[in-house]
Amino acid sequence: MLIAATLIAFLSIAIGPVAGAAAADENPPSLTDRADSSVDPASPEALGWTPEQYRTARLYARTGWTLAIIDPLWSMAALALLVFTGASARIAELTARRLKSRVAADVAFIAIMVTVLAILGFPLELIRFWREHAFGFANQSLGSWFGDLLKGLVVAWVIAAVFLTGVWACIRRWPRAWWILGSALGVAGSIVLIMVAPVFIAPLFNTFTPMADDVLKDRILALAHDNGIPASEVYTVDASRQSSHDNAYVAGLLGTQRIVLYDTLLAAYTPEEIEFVMGHEMGHYVLNHVWKGTAFAAVVIVTGFFLLHRMLGRTVLSLAPRLGFATLSSIAAVPLFLLFVSAFLYVLQPAVSAVSRRYERQADLFALKNLDERGVARIVCEKSFQKMAARNLSEPNPPAWIEWWLYSHPSVGKRIRACAP
């Protein structure tokens, strides 16, 4: 952990002199506006970047990749620290001694564990906060950012307490079949989270208001209704409170669907570009990517729980003297459980990324098809992605192994080039 922290700190200091370089042109020339149509539409020139701005974008990308690679390793190191030093067993013993109810003791243990993990992970969060400020994206003060971090911690307490106490109840009641019931709990919990997040969790961090621009709202709703999306409202979220990054999404399930646009997107994009972006997001809904993603997640969850069933009990038995607990039924085994889950997901990351990129490519094609009827698809597609790349300092051509491992979307260079007929 110390080596990881030192590496990230060094990279953070190294980018200081160039961070804060002028932002790229927010309206890069479209391919049709350039005299030489042979120019790569994803080149720095096409994105409106000077060489200095392109260097800044590359540094922003590289520090992002570094954080993405180190983050799960850091989390696994924190979990290993909790379980293999005996700290987990001591905390479990303390909560059991202070609280007579097993449920109350389990919930208290989970709350303490989540808090300790949050404290151990705080240096990375602080580096992310600094990085976003250094590159000119973040708009929050340290106090406001820390307030959001505390809200996230409370949400994590609730989710972890509900899920993990449920899993451990299954382990204690059905020691041989707990993984089946745990899998069911994991899948059901994922679906519930998708349903409640847009309505109950997201508003804890931002304000969502009906879109004020009636013309644009009617245009988006018409697109939604044409594609069978049962929407009656379009929401704007004050994402600029935190950052100047752009985004939009269609989220929710079973009646909680919401069409949401960042206020930063509304401020910087033309109605045609916004329609293209929303066409992409609606494509996820129409193409059933939420349900397909849930099905894929269900396979991952069931497989993961089966492997945990096969490995966790044996690990506890073989390492009992060092761990401080002798059975999997002890709540002190939670960090070991999470360590195995984290390692499993880390190995599986390329597969998860590949599935996500496939869905994103399909949604891009869906958005193109929606605009094709008016003969403006290629131009709007290219302009939208060029603007996103320029405004968000997106590296258009990342190393192939980085994209394969980390990218949930195709690289923006590939997306721009895919706009061509």
C-alpha positions as CSV (number, residue, x, y, z in Angstrom):
1,M,0.0,0.0,0.0
2,L,2.8,2.4,0.8
3,I,4.5,1.7,-2.5
4,A,1.1,2.3,-4.3
5,A,0.6,5.6,-2.4
6,T,4.1,6.8,-3.2
7,L,3.6,6.0,-6.9
8,I,0.4,7.9,-7.2
9,A,1.7,10.8,-5.2
10,F,4.7,11.0,-7.5
11,L,2.5,11.0,-10.6
12,S,0.2,13.7,-9.1
13,I,3.2,16.0,-8.4
14,A,4.6,15.3,-11.9
15,I,1.5,16.6,-13.7
16,G,1.4,19.8,-11.7
17,P,3.2,22.1,-14.2
18,V,0.9,21.3,-17.1
19,A,-2.4,20.9,-15.3
20,G,-4.5,23.9,-15.8
21,A,-3.5,24.4,-19.4
22,A,-6.2,26.1,-21.5
23,A,-9.2,24.0,-22.3
24,A,-9.5,22.6,-25.8
25,D,-11.8,24.2,-28.4
26,E,-15.3,23.1,-27.4
27,N,-16.5,23.2,-31.0
28,P,-13.9,21.3,-32.9
29,P,-14.2,21.4,-36.7
30,S,-16.3,18.6,-38.2
31,L,-14.9,16.5,-41.0
32,T,-17.0,18.2,-43.5
33,D,-15.6,21.6,-42.4
34,R,-12.0,20.6,-43.1
35,A,-10.4,21.2,-46.5
36,D,-8.4,18.0,-46.3
37,S,-11.0,15.2,-45.7
38,S,-8.1,12.7,-45.3
39,V,-7.3,14.2,-41.9
40,D,-8.0,11.6,-39.1
41,P,-11.3,12.9,-37.5
42,A,-9.9,11.6,-34.1
43,S,-6.6,13.4,-34.4
44,P,-5.6,16.2,-32.0
45,E,-5.9,18.6,-34.9
46,A,-9.5,17.5,-35.6
47,L,-10.3,17.9,-31.9
48,G,-9.0,21.4,-31.9
49,W,-6.1,20.7,-29.5
50,T,-2.7,22.4,-29.6
51,P,0.3,20.2,-28.9
52,E,0.3,21.4,-25.3
53,Q,-3.4,20.6,-24.8
54,Y,-2.9,17.2,-26.3
55,R,-0.1,16.5,-23.8
56,T,-2.4,17.6,-21.0
57,A,-5.1,15.2,-22.2
58,R,-2.6,12.4,-22.3
59,L,-1.4,13.1,-18.8
60,Y,-5.0,13.3,-17.6
61,A,-5.7,9.9,-19.2
62,R,-2.5,8.3,-17.9
63,T,-3.2,9.3,-14.3
64,G,-6.7,8.1,-14.7
65,W,-5.5,4.7,-15.9
66,T,-3.0,4.5,-13.0
67,L,-5.8,5.2,-10.4
68,A,-8.1,2.6,-12.1
69,I,-5.4,-0.1,-11.9
70,I,-4.3,0.7,-8.4
71,D,-7.7,1.2,-6.8
72,P,-8.8,-2.4,-6.7
73,L,-5.3,-3.5,-5.6
74,W,-5.5,-0.9,-2.8
75,S,-8.9,-2.2,-1.7
76,M,-7.7,-5.8,-1.7
77,A,-4.6,-4.7,0.4
78,A,-6.9,-3.0,2.9
79,L,-9.1,-6.0,3.2
80,A,-6.1,-8.3,3.6
81,L,-4.8,-6.0,6.3
82,L,-8.1,-6.2,8.2
83,V,-8.4,-10.0,8.1
84,F,-4.8,-11.3,8.3
85,T,-3.7,-9.0,11.1
86,G,-6.5,-10.3,13.3
87,A,-8.1,-6.8,13.4
88,S,-11.4,-8.2,11.9
89,A,-11.6,-10.9,14.6
90,R,-10.9,-8.3,17.4
91,I,-13.6,-6.0,16.1
92,A,-16.1,-8.8,15.9
93,E,-15.3,-9.9,19.4
94,L,-15.7,-6.3,20.7
95,T,-19.1,-5.8,19.0
96,A,-20.3,-9.2,20.2
97,R,-19.3,-8.3,23.8
98,R,-20.9,-4.9,23.8
99,L,-24.1,-5.8,22.0
100,K,-26.2,-8.8,23.2
101,S,-28.2,-9.1,20.0
102,R,-26.4,-11.0,17.2
103,V,-28.1,-9.0,14.5
104,A,-27.1,-5.7,16.2
105,A,-23.5,-6.9,16.7
106,D,-23.3,-8.0,13.0
107,V,-24.6,-4.6,11.8
108,A,-22.2,-2.7,14.1
109,F,-19.3,-4.8,12.8
110,I,-20.2,-4.2,9.2
111,A,-20.5,-0.4,9.9
112,I,-17.1,-0.3,11.5
113,M,-15.6,-2.4,8.7
114,V,-17.0,-0.1,6.0
115,T,-15.8,2.9,7.9
116,V,-12.3,1.5,8.3
117,L,-12.1,0.6,4.6
118,A,-13.3,4.1,3.7
119,I,-10.5,5.6,5.9
120,L,-7.9,3.4,4.3
121,G,-9.2,4.3,0.9
122,F,-9.4,8.1,1.6
123,P,-5.9,8.9,0.2
124,L,-7.0,7.7,-3.2
125,E,-10.2,9.7,-3.0
126,L,-8.2,12.8,-2.1
127,I,-5.9,12.3,-5.0
128,R,-8.9,12.0,-7.3
129,F,-10.3,15.2,-5.9
130,W,-7.0,17.0,-6.4
131,R,-6.6,15.6,-10.0
132,E,-10.0,16.8,-11.1
133,H,-9.3,20.3,-9.7
134,A,-5.8,20.3,-11.2
135,F,-7.2,19.6,-14.7
136,G,-10.0,22.2,-14.3
137,F,-13.0,19.9,-14.1
138,A,-14.0,19.9,-10.4
139,N,-16.2,22.8,-9.1
140,Q,-16.7,21.6,-5.5
141,S,-15.0,23.0,-2.5
142,L,-13.2,20.6,-0.2
143,G,-16.0,20.8,2.3
144,S,-18.8,20.1,-0.2
145,W,-16.8,17.2,-1.7
146,F,-16.3,15.7,1.8
147,G,-20.0,16.1,2.5
148,D,-20.8,14.0,-0.6
149,L,-18.2,11.5,0.5
150,L,-19.9,11.1,3.9
151,K,-23.3,10.7,2.2
152,G,-21.8,7.9,0.1
153,L,-20.4,6.3,3.3
154,V,-23.9,6.2,4.8
155,V,-25.4,4.7,1.7
156,A,-22.6,2.1,1.8
157,W,-23.4,1.3,5.4
158,V,-27.0,0.6,4.5
159,I,-26.3,-1.5,1.4
160,A,-23.5,-3.5,3.1
161,A,-25.6,-4.1,6.2
162,V,-28.6,-5.4,4.3
163,F,-26.7,-7.6,1.9
164,L,-24.0,-9.0,4.2
165,T,-26.2,-9.7,7.2
166,G,-28.5,-11.6,4.8
167,V,-25.6,-13.6,3.4
168,W,-24.3,-14.5,6.9
169,A,-27.8,-15.5,8.0
170,C,-27.8,-17.9,5.1
171,I,-24.3,-19.2,6.0
172,R,-25.4,-19.9,9.6
173,R,-28.8,-21.5,8.7
174,W,-27.8,-23.4,5.6
175,P,-24.0,-24.1,5.7
176,R,-24.1,-26.4,2.7
177,A,-26.5,-24.5,0.4
178,W,-25.8,-20.9,1.5
179,W,-24.1,-20.0,-1.8
180,I,-27.4,-20.7,-3.7
181,L,-29.4,-18.4,-1.4
182,G,-26.6,-15.9,-1.4
183,S,-26.6,-15.8,-5.2
184,A,-30.3,-15.2,-5.2
185,L,-29.9,-12.4,-2.7
186,G,-27.1,-10.8,-4.8
187,V,-29.2,-10.9,-8.0
188,A,-32.3,-9.6,-6.3
189,G,-30.3,-6.9,-4.6
190,S,-28.8,-5.8,-7.9
191,I,-32.3,-5.4,-9.5
192,V,-33.6,-3.5,-6.5
193,L,-30.6,-1.1,-6.6
194,I,-31.2,-0.4,-10.3
195,M,-34.8,0.4,-9.4
196,V,-34.3,2.6,-6.4
197,A,-31.0,4.4,-7.3
198,P,-32.6,7.0,-9.7
199,V,-35.4,7.8,-7.3
200,F,-33.9,7.5,-3.8
201,I,-30.1,7.5,-4.0
202,A,-29.1,9.9,-6.8
203,P,-31.2,12.8,-5.3
204,L,-29.1,12.6,-2.2
205,F,-26.2,14.1,-4.1
206,N,-27.8,16.3,-6.7
207,T,-31.0,18.2,-7.5
208,F,-33.2,16.8,-10.3
209,T,-35.6,19.2,-12.0
210,P,-38.0,18.9,-15.0
211,M,-36.3,20.3,-18.1
212,A,-37.2,24.0,-18.6
213,D,-36.7,24.0,-22.4
214,D,-40.2,22.7,-23.5
215,V,-39.1,22.5,-27.2
216,L,-36.1,20.3,-26.5
217,K,-38.1,18.3,-23.9
218,D,-40.8,17.6,-26.5
219,R,-38.2,16.6,-29.0
220,I,-36.6,14.1,-26.5
221,L,-39.9,12.7,-25.4
222,A,-41.0,12.2,-29.0
223,L,-37.8,10.3,-29.6
224,A,-38.5,8.2,-26.5
225,H,-42.1,7.5,-27.5
226,D,-41.1,6.6,-31.0
227,N,-38.9,3.9,-29.4
228,G,-41.4,2.6,-27.0
229,I,-40.0,4.2,-23.9
230,P,-42.8,5.1,-21.4
231,A,-41.5,8.5,-20.3
232,S,-43.5,11.6,-19.5
233,E,-40.8,13.8,-18.2
234,V,-37.1,14.7,-18.9
235,Y,-34.9,15.7,-16.0
236,T,-32.0,18.0,-15.7
237,V,-29.4,17.4,-13.0
238,D,-27.1,20.0,-11.5
239,A,-24.0,18.0,-12.2
240,S,-22.0,21.2,-12.6
241,R,-22.2,21.5,-8.8
242,Q,-19.5,18.8,-8.8
243,S,-17.8,18.8,-12.2
244,S,-17.8,20.2,-15.7
245,H,-17.9,16.7,-17.3
246,D,-20.8,15.9,-19.6
247,N,-23.2,13.0,-19.4
248,A,-26.8,11.8,-19.9
249,Y,-28.6,8.6,-19.0
250,V,-31.8,6.6,-19.0
251,A,-31.9,4.7,-15.7
252,G,-34.3,2.7,-13.6
253,L,-36.5,-0.4,-14.0
254,L,-40.1,-1.4,-13.6
255,G,-41.6,2.1,-13.5
256,T,-38.7,4.0,-12.0
257,Q,-37.2,4.9,-15.4
258,R,-35.8,8.4,-15.7
259,I,-34.4,10.3,-18.7
260,V,-31.7,12.6,-17.2
261,L,-29.3,15.1,-18.8
262,Y,-26.4,16.9,-17.1
263,D,-26.8,20.7,-17.1
264,T,-23.3,20.8,-18.5
265,L,-24.5,18.9,-21.6
266,L,-27.4,21.2,-22.1
267,A,-25.1,24.3,-21.9
268,A,-22.5,23.1,-24.4
269,Y,-24.2,21.0,-27.0
270,T,-26.6,21.7,-29.9
271,P,-30.2,20.2,-29.9
272,E,-29.1,17.8,-32.6
273,E,-26.1,16.7,-30.6
274,I,-28.2,16.3,-27.5
275,E,-30.7,14.2,-29.5
276,F,-27.8,12.0,-30.7
277,V,-26.6,11.5,-27.1
278,M,-30.1,10.7,-25.9
279,G,-30.6,8.4,-28.8
280,H,-27.6,6.5,-27.6
281,E,-28.9,6.3,-24.0
282,M,-32.3,5.3,-25.2
283,G,-30.7,2.6,-27.3
284,H,-29.6,0.9,-24.1
285,Y,-33.2,0.7,-23.0
286,V,-34.7,-0.4,-26.4
287,L,-32.0,-3.0,-26.9
288,N,-32.6,-4.4,-23.3
289,H,-29.1,-3.8,-22.2
290,V,-30.2,-3.3,-18.6
291,W,-31.8,-6.7,-18.5
292,K,-29.0,-8.3,-20.5
293,G,-26.5,-6.8,-18.2
294,T,-28.4,-8.0,-15.2
295,A,-28.5,-11.5,-16.7
296,F,-24.7,-11.3,-17.3
297,A,-24.2,-10.1,-13.7
298,A,-26.4,-12.9,-12.5
299,V,-24.1,-15.5,-14.1
300,V,-21.1,-13.7,-12.6
301,I,-22.7,-13.6,-9.1
302,V,-23.7,-17.3,-9.2
303,T,-20.3,-18.4,-10.4
304,G,-18.6,-16.2,-7.8
305,F,-20.7,-17.5,-4.9
306,F,-20.1,-21.1,-6.0
307,L,-16.3,-20.5,-6.0
308,L,-16.6,-18.8,-2.6
309,H,-18.5,-21.8,-1.3
310,R,-15.7,-24.1,-2.5
311,M,-12.8,-22.0,-1.2
312,L,-13.8,-19.8,1.8
313,G,-14.5,-22.6,4.3
314,R,-11.2,-24.4,3.5
315,T,-9.3,-21.1,3.8
316,V,-10.7,-20.3,7.2
317,L,-9.9,-23.8,8.5
318,S,-6.3,-23.7,7.2
319,L,-5.6,-20.2,8.5
320,A,-7.7,-20.1,11.6
321,P,-4.9,-19.4,14.1
322,R,-3.8,-16.4,12.1
323,L,-7.2,-15.1,11.3
324,G,-8.5,-15.3,14.9
325,F,-11.8,-17.1,14.0
326,A,-12.3,-20.8,13.1
327,T,-15.6,-20.9,11.1
328,L,-17.0,-19.1,8.2
329,S,-20.2,-18.4,10.2
330,S,-18.2,-15.8,12.2
331,I,-19.0,-12.2,11.0
332,A,-15.3,-11.6,11.2
333,A,-15.0,-13.5,7.9
334,V,-16.7,-10.7,6.0
335,P,-13.4,-9.0,4.9
336,L,-12.1,-12.4,3.7
337,F,-15.3,-12.8,1.7
338,L,-14.9,-9.4,0.2
339,L,-11.3,-10.0,-0.5
340,F,-12.2,-13.1,-2.5
341,V,-14.9,-11.2,-4.3
342,S,-12.6,-8.4,-5.2
343,A,-9.9,-10.7,-6.5
344,F,-12.5,-12.6,-8.6
345,L,-13.9,-9.3,-10.1
346,Y,-10.3,-8.1,-10.8
347,V,-9.5,-11.2,-12.8
348,L,-12.9,-10.9,-14.6
349,Q,-12.5,-7.2,-15.4
350,P,-11.5,-7.6,-19.1
351,A,-14.6,-9.8,-19.7
352,V,-16.9,-7.3,-18.0
353,S,-15.3,-4.4,-20.0
354,A,-15.7,-6.3,-23.3
355,V,-19.4,-7.0,-22.7
356,S,-19.9,-3.3,-21.8
357,R,-18.1,-2.1,-24.9
358,R,-20.2,-4.3,-27.0
359,Y,-23.4,-2.8,-25.6
360,E,-22.0,0.7,-26.1
361,R,-21.2,0.0,-29.7
362,Q,-24.7,-1.2,-30.3
363,A,-26.2,1.9,-28.6
364,D,-24.0,4.1,-30.9
365,L,-25.3,2.3,-33.9
366,F,-28.9,2.7,-32.6
367,A,-28.4,6.5,-32.2
368,L,-27.0,6.7,-35.8
369,K,-30.0,4.8,-37.2
370,N,-32.3,7.2,-35.4
371,L,-30.7,10.2,-37.2
372,D,-30.2,8.5,-40.5
373,E,-33.7,9.3,-41.7
374,R,-32.8,13.0,-41.8
375,G,-29.4,12.5,-43.5
376,V,-27.4,14.2,-40.7
377,A,-26.3,11.1,-38.7
378,R,-22.6,11.1,-39.7
379,I,-22.0,14.8,-39.2
380,V,-23.9,15.0,-35.8
381,C,-22.3,11.7,-34.6
382,E,-18.8,12.9,-35.4
383,K,-19.3,16.4,-34.0
384,S,-20.8,15.0,-30.7
385,F,-17.9,12.7,-30.0
386,Q,-15.3,15.2,-31.0
387,K,-16.8,17.7,-28.6
388,M,-17.0,15.1,-25.8
389,A,-13.4,14.2,-26.4
390,A,-12.2,17.8,-26.4
391,R,-14.3,18.9,-23.4
392,N,-13.5,15.8,-21.3
393,L,-9.8,15.5,-22.3
394,S,-10.4,12.0,-23.5
395,E,-7.3,10.2,-25.0
396,P,-8.6,9.2,-28.5
397,N,-6.2,6.4,-29.0
398,P,-5.3,4.6,-25.7
399,P,-3.0,1.6,-25.7
400,A,-4.8,-1.6,-26.8
401,W,-4.2,-3.4,-23.5
402,I,-5.6,-0.4,-21.5
403,E,-8.8,-0.4,-23.6
404,W,-9.1,-4.2,-23.3
405,W,-8.8,-4.1,-19.6
406,L,-10.3,-0.9,-18.3
407,Y,-12.6,0.7,-20.9
408,S,-16.3,0.2,-20.4
409,H,-16.8,2.2,-23.7
410,P,-14.9,1.9,-27.0
411,S,-12.2,4.6,-27.1
412,V,-13.5,7.9,-28.3
413,G,-11.2,7.6,-31.4
414,K,-12.9,4.4,-32.4
415,R,-16.3,6.0,-31.8
416,I,-15.5,9.0,-33.9
417,R,-14.2,6.9,-36.8
418,A,-17.3,4.7,-36.6
419,C,-19.4,7.7,-37.5
420,A,-18.1,7.5,-41.1
421,P,-20.4,5.7,-43.5
